[in-house]
């Protein structure tokens, strides 16, 4: 998943939560993200572009400390 902005994405299907870790090391959880949005994000060639267009400012989110 090469991206100059996003290091990793994970999805909790039971909670409809999208976890996004940025190259800065900060991780945010986005609530009520539909599974199809995650699947599109996962397969999109430019992760940063998809994030800015379809996720950023569209879902409630919070910064979290990621274990590990």
Buried (B, 14 or more C-beta within 10 A) or exposed (E): EEBEBBBBBBBEEEEBBBBBBBEEEEBBBBEEBEEEBBEEBBEBEBBBEBBEEBBBEEBEBEEEEBEE
